[in-house]
Amino acid sequence: MRTFPLGGAAEAHALGERGRTTGKLVLVVDRGPGRSGRATDAVRRRRDR
């Protein structure tokens, strides 16, 4: 799995279109300081493994 900030959506899309990726491409939405959501926290835990 590879994560991208929301601002990197174009880069993530380009990688997916090239067909050279295996696994998932995940866009992470920054909700601001002190406002993390459960889904974002779960992505971070998986990424940090």
Stockholm file with secondary structure:
# STOCKHOLM 1.0

chainA/1-49         MRTFPLGGAAEAHALGERGRTTGKLVLVVDRGPGRSGRATDAVRRRRDR
#=GR chainA/1-49 SS CEEEEGGGHHHHHHHHHHTCCCSCEEEECCCCTTCCCHHHHHHHHHHTC
#=GC SS_cons        CEEEEGGGHHHHHHHHHHTCCCSCEEEECCCCTTCCCHHHHHHHHHHTC
//
